Amino acid sequence: MLVHLVDLHQRRIYPAEITIEAGKIKQIQEVEHAPENTGYVLPGFVDAHVHIESSMLPPAEFARMAVVHGSVATVSDPHEIANVLGAEGVMYMLADAARVPLKYCFGAPSCVPATTFETAGAAMDAVAVEELLKNPSIGYLSEMMNFPGVLFNDAEVMAKIAAAQRLEKPVDGHAPGLRGDDARRYFAVGISTDHECFTYEEGREKAQLGVKILIREGSAARNFEALWPLLNEFPEQVMFCSDDKHPDDLVRGHINELAARAVAHGCDVYDTLRAACINPVLHYRLRVGLLREGDPADFIRVSDLKDFKVLETWIDGVQVSEGAKSLLPRLTSEAPNQFTAHPKKAADFVVSASGQATEFRIIEALDGQIVTGASVEPLKVADGQVWSDPERDILKITVVNRYTPNARPAMGFVRGFGLKGGALASSVAHDSHNIVAVGTSDEAICAAVNAVIEAKGGISASDAKGNSRVLALPIAGLMSQADGYQLAQDYSELDAWTKSALGCKLRAPFMVLSFLALPVIPKLKMTDLGLFDVERFGFVEVEA
């Protein structure tokens, strides 16, 4: 194979002949000339932190779509399915991933459930986590979201970290907004990465502590523009990740997009490709080739070093994509699940007025962020109820326990969706994956929630008349068995309908919705047990 080889180790480009034998690179021989139209060959792209479940696709189907964009490996935290099915869910991901050549590195979820302030489908203590870590297919301890547990030396938290260290496996961090002495204490226990930085100052401070900074650009959290300058300052400490990527975004691109954006900002191409291709392999000790003799033959051919249009992807010496076409076969995945919620009535979503209060706490949803704001606003109180105010974009939010048949919905208020009528609902509700919904009326919320319950998991939208559309997610209430490209189209159509028919103004409304139930990301969130103030780390009343 005559190519223009991008040697990231020597930081040079030269014509070369690559010989592949038995899935490995047998020889790289520098030659005098290579054809001009061959493009450039470089190591494949690696997503340094992603929840495969957020693509709504099982690993086998995710791989079929990702290889088209030059992705040869992912570092994947399966804590979404673990919150539903426990260790059984993790093993499901390993088994499904083993059917395809894309190189998955799965972690042992560290926080199942994420907190004790919500109802999950499973719980994994330090003993269960250590058993997973002993599995050679498990490469690291997944993001330690319980940063208060680290700071206060919680015995279970520290036992999980100690188990990973005994087994010489990296420990991923998760510390949004943590600064100063708290950050130093958090990372001092051996936590080595963070993908939650959302300002340059925060990222730089953590990088100066020696932390590996994962620049995230997903379907909800988009931190690339704030953090890309860190690539110039700390090229050996930066990686790229998507964290959560919905199927419509996966059709458009993956880590290749971040490489192109970094180069467009003037970042050095070698440093950019180091972040996209090499740093994750070295940090997580991935079995991924880096274009050296004796390495697995994992590489990609791109048209140029500006847009990184992927022409071919190779894994273990086998070509897996050609142009925009995946060469991986379409496989059907099994559908384990746990979903016992019973249908609801509109009256279940009434917010009763318990006192004389006229001001109420409001969750402020932010486009492009998974953090939220918090405010206090007056709302109408009449007939013993507190009423939403769509004219001021203050809607009701509910979280419905999906693991208990007749649990009472938790209720609150949220601003930022801009709905003029109707409701949205989803069983993708990080991290416990109960049903989260927002809407302009009790009837619309009820219709959207019941559409998800009837499907045993999915995302739905209902208009002001109660007409519902639903995208079913039968695999743990998180993933589809459908063809990934068809799923992306169906998702795009539902997303467009929420904007055209319901008036939603968010770029990715279902992704933003899914994070409103995550009580480890500031500031104000809603769980099935009530309104949660992350900064106080406790429940608060909706009445202010």
BATORDREN-274630 format. One record per residue (C-alpha): residue in three letters; x, y, z. Coordinates in steps of 0.1 Angstrom, whole numbers. Each point is the difference from the previous one (the first is absolute). Example, Ala and Ser with C-alpha at 12.3 -4.5 7.8 and 13.67 -1.06 7.14 Angstrom:
% residues 2
[ALA; [123; -45; 78]]
[SER; [14; 34; -7]]
//
This chain:
% residues 544
[MET; [0; 0; 0]]
[LEU; [17; 32; -12]]
[VAL; [-12; 30; 21]]
[HIS; [9; 34; 13]]
[LEU; [6; -10; 36]]
[VAL; [-7; 24; 29]]
[ASP; [26; -10; 26]]
[LEU; [-12; 15; 33]]
[HIS; [29; -14; 19]]
[GLN; [27; 17; -22]]
[ARG; [-24; 29; -8]]
[ARG; [6; -3; -37]]
[ILE; [-18; -11; -32]]
[TYR; [18; -21; -26]]
[PRO; [-8; -24; -28]]
[ALA; [0; -36; 12]]
[GLU; [-9; -35; -9]]
[ILE; [-19; -18; 28]]
[THR; [0; -38; 1]]
[ILE; [-28; -17; 19]]
[GLU; [1; -36; 11]]
[ALA; [-23; -20; 23]]
[GLY; [-18; 32; 11]]
[LYS; [32; 18; 10]]
[ILE; [24; 25; -16]]
[LYS; [29; -21; -10]]
[GLN; [21; 28; -16]]
[ILE; [0; 37; -7]]
[GLN; [25; 8; -26]]
[GLU; [6; 37; -10]]
[VAL; [1; 3; -38]]
[GLU; [8; 28; -24]]
[HIS; [-35; 6; -14]]
[ALA; [-36; -9; 6]]
[PRO; [-29; 9; -23]]
[GLU; [-14; 35; 6]]
[ASN; [-36; -12; 2]]
[THR; [5; -25; 28]]
[GLY; [-8; 25; 28]]
[TYR; [15; -4; 34]]
[VAL; [2; -30; 23]]
[LEU; [0; 6; 38]]
[PRO; [-11; -19; 32]]
[GLY; [-37; -3; 4]]
[PHE; [-21; 23; 22]]
[VAL; [-9; -9; 36]]
[ASP; [-29; 14; 20]]
[ALA; [15; 3; 34]]
[HIS; [-33; 0; 20]]
[VAL; [-34; -10; -13]]
[HIS; [-31; -16; 12]]
[ILE; [-10; -22; -29]]
[GLU; [-35; -2; 13]]
[SER; [-6; 37; -6]]
[SER; [2; -7; -37]]
[MET; [-31; -21; 5]]
[LEU; [19; -28; -17]]
[PRO; [16; -32; 13]]
[PRO; [37; -3; -5]]
[ALA; [-2; -21; -32]]
[GLU; [-21; 26; -17]]
[PHE; [19; 29; 14]]
[ALA; [32; -15; -15]]
[ARG; [-16; -3; -34]]
[MET; [-6; 37; -1]]
[ALA; [32; 13; 18]]
[VAL; [25; -17; -22]]
[VAL; [-11; 21; -29]]
[HIS; [14; 30; 18]]
[GLY; [34; -16; 6]]
[SER; [-7; -12; 36]]
[VAL; [18; -32; 8]]
[ALA; [-5; 0; 38]]
[THR; [-20; 15; 29]]
[VAL; [5; 2; 37]]
[SER; [-36; -7; 11]]
[ASP; [-16; 3; 34]]
[PRO; [-31; -24; 1]]
[HIS; [-15; 16; 31]]
[GLU; [-32; 9; -18]]
[ILE; [-10; -37; -5]]
[ALA; [16; -9; 34]]
[ASN; [-24; 23; 18]]
[VAL; [-29; -19; -16]]
[LEU; [14; -36; 1]]
[GLY; [31; 0; 21]]
[ALA; [30; -21; -8]]
[GLU; [-22; -20; -24]]
[GLY; [-4; 31; -21]]
[VAL; [38; 5; -2]]
[MET; [5; -36; -11]]
[TYR; [-27; 5; -27]]
[MET; [21; 29; -14]]
[LEU; [32; -21; 0]]
[ALA; [-17; -28; -18]]
[ASP; [-17; 22; -26]]
[ALA; [32; 19; -6]]
[ALA; [20; -32; -5]]
[ARG; [-19; -7; -32]]
[VAL; [16; 29; -19]]
[PRO; [36; 10; -6]]
[LEU; [-1; 36; 14]]
[LYS; [21; -1; 32]]
[TYR; [-21; 7; 30]]
[CYS; [16; 7; 34]]
[PHE; [-28; -2; 26]]
[GLY; [3; 12; 35]]
[ALA; [-14; -12; 33]]
[PRO; [-27; 25; 10]]
[SER; [10; 17; 33]]
[CYS; [-33; 16; 10]]
[VAL; [-30; -23; -4]]
[PRO; [-22; 17; 10]]
[ALA; [16; 34; -5]]
[THR; [-14; 11; 34]]
[THR; [-23; -14; 26]]
[PHE; [-25; 29; -8]]
[GLU; [-17; -19; -29]]
[THR; [-14; -34; -7]]
[ALA; [21; -22; -24]]
[GLY; [-5; -34; -14]]
[ALA; [32; -14; 16]]
[ALA; [27; 8; 25]]
[MET; [37; -10; -2]]
[ASP; [21; 1; 31]]
[ALA; [38; -2; 2]]
[VAL; [0; -38; -1]]
[ALA; [-21; 0; -32]]
[VAL; [23; 27; -15]]
[GLU; [31; -19; 8]]
[GLU; [-14; -32; -15]]
[LEU; [-5; 19; -33]]
[LEU; [35; 16; 2]]
[LYS; [15; -35; 2]]
[ASN; [-15; -8; -34]]
[PRO; [28; 6; -26]]
[SER; [-25; 15; -24]]
[ILE; [-6; 28; 25]]
[GLY; [27; 27; -4]]
[TYR; [-6; 26; 27]]
[LEU; [-22; 13; 28]]
[SER; [-26; 23; -16]]
[GLU; [-6; 36; 9]]
[MET; [-1; 6; 38]]
[MET; [-30; 22; 1]]
[ASN; [-4; -1; 38]]
[PHE; [26; 27; 6]]
[PRO; [-14; 8; 34]]
[GLY; [7; -37; 9]]
[VAL; [36; 5; -11]]
[LEU; [4; 33; 20]]
[PHE; [-16; -15; 31]]
[ASN; [19; -33; -3]]
[ASP; [-31; -22; -4]]
[ALA; [10; -36; 7]]
[GLU; [-19; -15; -30]]
[VAL; [14; 26; -24]]
[MET; [35; -4; 12]]
[ALA; [-2; -38; -2]]
[LYS; [-10; 2; -37]]
[ILE; [29; 23; -7]]
[ALA; [24; -22; 19]]
[ALA; [-12; -31; -19]]
[ALA; [8; 17; -33]]
[GLN; [34; 10; 12]]
[ARG; [8; -35; 12]]
[LEU; [-9; -13; -34]]
[GLU; [20; 28; -17]]
[LYS; [-29; 14; -18]]
[PRO; [-6; 38; -6]]
[VAL; [-27; 18; 20]]
[ASP; [-21; 25; -20]]
[GLY; [-11; 33; 16]]
[HIS; [-32; 20; -1]]
[ALA; [3; 33; 18]]
[PRO; [-20; 28; -17]]
[GLY; [10; 34; 14]]
[LEU; [22; -15; 27]]
[ARG; [28; 25; 6]]
[GLY; [27; 9; 25]]
[ASP; [8; -22; 30]]
[ASP; [-30; -22; -6]]
[ALA; [13; -8; -35]]
[ARG; [35; -7; 14]]
[ARG; [-15; -24; 26]]
[TYR; [-22; -17; -25]]
[PHE; [27; -8; -26]]
[ALA; [26; -8; 27]]
[VAL; [-16; -33; 7]]
[GLY; [11; -13; -34]]
[ILE; [-28; 12; -23]]
[SER; [17; 9; -33]]
[THR; [-25; 15; -24]]
[ASP; [-29; 25; -3]]
[HIS; [-24; 5; -28]]
[GLU; [-23; 24; 18]]
[CYS; [19; 33; -3]]
[PHE; [-21; 27; -15]]
[THR; [22; 30; 3]]
[TYR; [36; 6; -12]]
[GLU; [11; 11; 35]]
[GLU; [-14; -32; 16]]
[GLY; [17; -22; -27]]
[ARG; [33; 18; 3]]
[GLU; [0; -2; 38]]
[LYS; [-6; -38; -1]]
[ALA; [25; -5; -27]]
[GLN; [26; 17; 21]]
[LEU; [-7; -26; 27]]
[GLY; [10; -27; -26]]
[VAL; [-36; -10; -8]]
[LYS; [-7; -13; -35]]
[ILE; [-26; 24; -15]]
[LEU; [-26; -15; -23]]
[ILE; [-15; 26; -23]]
[ARG; [-36; -9; -4]]
[GLU; [-23; 8; -29]]
[GLY; [-32; -21; 1]]
[SER; [-36; 5; -8]]
[ALA; [-7; 18; 33]]
[ALA; [32; 12; 16]]
[ARG; [21; 20; -25]]
[ASN; [33; 12; 16]]
[PHE; [23; 0; -30]]
[GLU; [0; 37; -6]]
[ALA; [8; 8; 37]]
[LEU; [27; -26; 3]]
[TRP; [19; -4; -33]]
[PRO; [28; 24; 10]]
[LEU; [11; -26; 25]]
[LEU; [12; -21; -29]]
[ASN; [27; 25; -7]]
[GLU; [11; 2; 36]]
[PHE; [-3; -37; 11]]
[PRO; [2; -21; -32]]
[GLU; [10; -32; 19]]
[GLN; [-29; 4; 25]]
[VAL; [-29; 6; -24]]
[MET; [-24; -24; -16]]
[PHE; [-33; 3; -19]]
[CYS; [-33; -15; 10]]
[SER; [-37; 1; -8]]
[ASP; [-14; -13; 33]]
[ASP; [-35; -1; -12]]
[LYS; [-8; 0; -37]]
[HIS; [-35; -5; -15]]
[PRO; [-4; -20; -32]]
[ASP; [-7; 30; -23]]
[ASP; [33; 15; 11]]
[LEU; [19; -33; -4]]
[VAL; [-12; -1; -37]]
[ARG; [17; 34; -5]]
[GLY; [34; -7; 17]]
[HIS; [20; -11; 30]]
[ILE; [35; 8; 12]]
[ASN; [10; 10; -35]]
[GLU; [-21; 31; 4]]
[LEU; [20; 11; 30]]
[ALA; [33; -5; -18]]
[ALA; [-12; 22; -28]]
[ARG; [-12; 27; 23]]
[ALA; [32; 0; 20]]
[VAL; [21; 4; -32]]
[ALA; [-24; 27; -12]]
[HIS; [8; 19; 32]]
[GLY; [37; -1; -7]]
[CYS; [10; -29; 22]]
[ASP; [30; -20; -11]]
[VAL; [-11; -30; -21]]
[TYR; [23; -24; 18]]
[ASP; [-12; 12; 34]]
[THR; [-36; -3; -12]]
[LEU; [5; -35; -12]]
[ARG; [18; -10; 31]]
[ALA; [-31; 10; 20]]
[ALA; [-23; -18; -25]]
[CYS; [20; -32; -5]]
[ILE; [29; -5; 24]]
[ASN; [-6; 14; 34]]
[PRO; [-31; -23; 8]]
[VAL; [19; -31; -12]]
[LEU; [29; 8; 23]]
[HIS; [-20; 10; 30]]
[TYR; [-24; -29; 0]]
[ARG; [25; -25; -14]]
[LEU; [-23; -8; -29]]
[ARG; [8; -29; -23]]
[VAL; [-1; 24; -29]]
[GLY; [27; 4; -26]]
[LEU; [18; 33; -5]]
[LEU; [16; -5; -34]]
[ARG; [32; -17; 12]]
[GLU; [16; -33; -11]]
[GLY; [-15; -28; 20]]
[ASP; [-32; 19; 9]]
[PRO; [-35; -11; -9]]
[ALA; [-8; 14; -34]]
[ASP; [-25; 26; 13]]
[PHE; [2; 31; -22]]
[ILE; [-20; 23; -22]]
[ARG; [5; 17; -34]]
[VAL; [-12; 36; -2]]
[SER; [-2; 24; -30]]
[ASP; [19; 28; 17]]
[LEU; [12; 12; 34]]
[LYS; [-25; 29; 2]]
[ASP; [-35; -15; -3]]
[PHE; [11; -36; 8]]
[LYS; [-25; -14; -25]]
[VAL; [3; -38; 7]]
[LEU; [5; -21; -31]]
[GLU; [7; -33; 16]]
[THR; [1; -15; 35]]
[TRP; [20; -32; 9]]
[ILE; [-1; -20; 32]]
[ASP; [24; -29; 5]]
[GLY; [9; 0; -36]]
[VAL; [-36; -2; -13]]
[GLN; [-17; 29; -18]]
[VAL; [-32; 9; 19]]
[SER; [-11; 31; -19]]
[GLU; [3; 14; -35]]
[GLY; [-9; 36; -5]]
[ALA; [-34; 6; 16]]
[LYS; [-8; -37; 0]]
[SER; [4; -23; 30]]
[LEU; [13; -34; -9]]
[LEU; [-12; -15; 33]]
[PRO; [-31; -22; -2]]
[ARG; [-33; 9; 16]]
[LEU; [-5; -21; 31]]
[THR; [-31; -4; 22]]
[SER; [6; 5; 37]]
[GLU; [-20; -15; 29]]
[ALA; [-22; 22; 21]]
[PRO; [2; -5; 38]]
[ASN; [-21; 25; 20]]
[GLN; [-15; 9; 34]]
[PHE; [-31; 21; -3]]
[THR; [-30; -4; 24]]
[ALA; [-16; 35; 2]]
[HIS; [-38; 0; -5]]
[PRO; [-18; 26; -21]]
[LYS; [-7; 34; 17]]
[LYS; [-30; 24; 1]]
[ALA; [2; 37; -7]]
[ALA; [-10; 6; 37]]
[ASP; [33; -16; 10]]
[PHE; [19; 30; -13]]
[VAL; [-18; 27; 20]]
[VAL; [23; 21; 22]]
[SER; [-19; 6; 32]]
[ALA; [4; 33; 18]]
[SER; [10; -10; 36]]
[GLY; [2; 35; 15]]
[GLN; [-1; 37; -6]]
[ALA; [31; 1; -22]]
[THR; [-3; 18; -34]]
[GLU; [37; -3; -10]]
[PHE; [15; -33; -12]]
[ARG; [34; -15; -9]]
[ILE; [5; -3; -37]]
[ILE; [26; -23; -18]]
[GLU; [16; 21; -28]]
[ALA; [8; -23; -29]]
[LEU; [30; 12; -20]]
[ASP; [5; -8; -37]]
[GLY; [32; -18; -7]]
[GLN; [7; -7; 37]]
[ILE; [-9; -28; 24]]
[VAL; [4; 24; 29]]
[THR; [-31; 20; 9]]
[GLY; [-7; 33; 16]]
[ALA; [-25; 7; 28]]
[SER; [-23; 28; 6]]
[VAL; [-30; 10; 21]]
[GLU; [-32; 13; -17]]
[PRO; [-36; 8; 9]]
[LEU; [-26; -24; -13]]
[LYS; [-38; 0; 0]]
[VAL; [-15; -19; 29]]
[ALA; [-37; -7; -3]]
[ASP; [-25; -28; 8]]
[GLY; [25; -16; 23]]
[GLN; [25; -4; -29]]
[VAL; [32; 17; -12]]
[TRP; [-2; 7; -38]]
[SER; [27; 1; -26]]
[ASP; [3; 30; -22]]
[PRO; [9; -8; -36]]
[GLU; [-2; 36; -10]]
[ARG; [31; 6; 22]]
[ASP; [15; -34; -11]]
[ILE; [-5; -15; 35]]
[LEU; [-12; -36; -5]]
[LYS; [-7; -29; 23]]
[ILE; [27; -27; 3]]
[THR; [-6; -35; 14]]
[VAL; [21; -30; 7]]
[VAL; [-20; -33; 1]]
[ASN; [15; -31; 16]]
[ARG; [0; -27; -26]]
[TYR; [11; -28; 23]]
[THR; [-30; 2; 24]]
[PRO; [-35; -5; -16]]
[ASN; [-20; 28; 18]]
[ALA; [26; 24; 14]]
[ARG; [-11; 36; 3]]
[PRO; [16; 23; -26]]
[ALA; [24; 27; 14]]
[MET; [-9; 35; -13]]
[GLY; [17; 33; -5]]
[PHE; [5; 28; -25]]
[VAL; [25; 7; -28]]
[ARG; [8; 28; -24]]
[GLY; [19; -2; -33]]
[PHE; [-20; -23; -22]]
[GLY; [-22; 26; -16]]
[LEU; [-29; -24; -6]]
[LYS; [-32; 18; -12]]
[GLY; [-20; -31; 5]]
[GLY; [4; -37; 7]]
[ALA; [26; -20; 19]]
[LEU; [32; -21; -4]]
[ALA; [9; -31; 19]]
[SER; [29; -25; 1]]
[SER; [11; -31; 18]]
[VAL; [36; 11; -8]]
[ALA; [3; 20; 32]]
[HIS; [35; 0; 14]]
[ASP; [10; -19; 20]]
[SER; [-27; -22; 14]]
[HIS; [-21; 2; -31]]
[ASN; [-34; 6; 14]]
[ILE; [-24; 19; -22]]
[VAL; [6; 38; -2]]
[ALA; [-25; 23; -16]]
[VAL; [-7; 37; -5]]
[GLY; [-32; 15; -13]]
[THR; [-25; 28; -2]]
[SER; [-30; -19; 14]]
[ASP; [-7; -30; 22]]
[GLU; [-18; -17; -28]]
[ALA; [29; 4; -25]]
[ILE; [25; -12; 26]]
[CYS; [-22; -30; 8]]
[ALA; [-3; -9; -37]]
[ALA; [38; 2; -5]]
[VAL; [8; -20; 31]]
[ASN; [-25; -27; -8]]
[ALA; [14; -3; -36]]
[VAL; [34; -9; 16]]
[ILE; [-16; -24; 25]]
[GLU; [-19; -18; -27]]
[ALA; [32; -4; -21]]
[LYS; [19; -13; 31]]
[GLY; [25; 28; -6]]
[GLY; [6; 27; -26]]
[ILE; [-3; 37; -8]]
[SER; [-33; 16; -8]]
[ALA; [-17; 33; -7]]
[SER; [-37; 9; 3]]
[ASP; [-17; 30; -14]]
[ALA; [-26; 22; 18]]
[LYS; [-28; -24; -12]]
[GLY; [17; -30; 16]]
[ASN; [12; -15; -33]]
[SER; [33; -19; 7]]
[ARG; [30; -11; -20]]
[VAL; [24; -24; 15]]
[LEU; [34; -15; -9]]
[ALA; [1; -34; 17]]
[LEU; [32; -10; 19]]
[PRO; [-5; -36; 11]]
[ILE; [36; -8; 10]]
[ALA; [-1; 10; 37]]
[GLY; [-22; 30; -9]]
[LEU; [32; 16; -15]]
[MET; [7; -16; -34]]
[SER; [-17; -10; -32]]
[GLN; [2; -32; -20]]
[ALA; [-6; 20; -32]]
[ASP; [25; 7; -28]]
[GLY; [21; 29; 12]]
[TYR; [-5; 21; -30]]
[GLN; [-37; -4; 1]]
[LEU; [0; 7; 37]]
[ALA; [19; 32; -7]]
[GLN; [-26; 11; -26]]
[ASP; [-29; -9; 24]]
[TYR; [17; 19; 28]]
[SER; [6; 30; -23]]
[GLU; [-37; 1; -10]]
[LEU; [-11; -2; 36]]
[ASP; [25; 27; 10]]
[ALA; [-12; 22; -28]]
[TRP; [-37; -5; 10]]
[THR; [8; 12; 36]]
[LYS; [13; 32; -15]]
[SER; [-26; 6; -28]]
[ALA; [-31; -12; 17]]
[LEU; [8; 6; 37]]
[GLY; [22; 30; -3]]
[CYS; [31; -14; 18]]
[LYS; [30; 23; -4]]
[LEU; [28; -23; 12]]
[ARG; [24; -14; -25]]
[ALA; [-2; -35; 15]]
[PRO; [-31; 0; 22]]
[PHE; [0; -37; 9]]
[MET; [37; 0; 10]]
[VAL; [-5; 31; 22]]
[LEU; [-31; -17; 15]]
[SER; [19; -32; 8]]
[PHE; [24; 19; 23]]
[LEU; [-26; 19; 20]]
[ALA; [-2; -31; 22]]
[LEU; [37; -3; 8]]
[PRO; [7; 10; 36]]
[VAL; [38; 2; -3]]
[ILE; [1; 29; -25]]
[PRO; [-7; 35; 14]]
[LYS; [-22; 18; 8]]
[LEU; [-36; -11; 3]]
[LYS; [-13; -34; -12]]
[MET; [-31; -21; 4]]
[THR; [0; -37; 11]]
[ASP; [-29; -24; 6]]
[LEU; [3; 9; 37]]
[GLY; [-2; 38; -4]]
[LEU; [18; 33; -9]]
[PHE; [38; -3; 7]]
[ASP; [24; 28; 6]]
[VAL; [34; -14; -11]]
[GLU; [20; 28; 16]]
[ARG; [-16; -7; 34]]
[PHE; [-1; -37; -9]]
[GLY; [-35; -4; 14]]
[PHE; [-36; 3; -8]]
[VAL; [-18; 34; 0]]
[GLU; [-36; 9; -1]]
[VAL; [-15; 13; -33]]
[GLU; [-15; 28; 20]]
[ALA; [26; 26; 7]]
//
